[in-house]
Amino acid sequence: MTLVHKAVTFDCTDATVISEFWSAVLGRPIDTEPMPPSPFFASIGLADSLRIGYMFIQVPEGKTVKNRVHLDLDADDVSSEVARVIARNTRSRQGRVRHALDDPGRPRRQRVLHRHPAPLTV
């Protein structure tokens, strides 16, 4: 059997807040099964076998080192998507090839929106 990438898990202080943000950004609803969202746990798309799911789990410790997980997102109209995400209380740091966007309340939890099509950079 081959392993399958099922979900990306975010450690956070409030799973409800972060899952609501990601639900709006990704245009996917928050799961109500296997359990309704709470400050302790929430998820998006766990039952969707065609796309990656997301889990948000409350942890007691705060972030102490650089974030090592970055979601690389794509869009046909990067400018309008960046504006839409920034309107949800985040910040943008535009680079030559990408926009790095921080989650609200969790600076440095990045999403990357590439210009379409995104050139490969090293």
Buried (B, 14 or more C-beta within 10 A) or exposed (E): EEEEEEEBEBBBBBBBBBBBBBBBBBEBEBBEEEEEBEEEBBBBBBEEEEEBBBBBBBEEEEBEEEBEEEBEBEBEEBEEBBEEBBEBEBEBEEEEEBBBBBBBBBEEBBBBBBBEEBEEEE
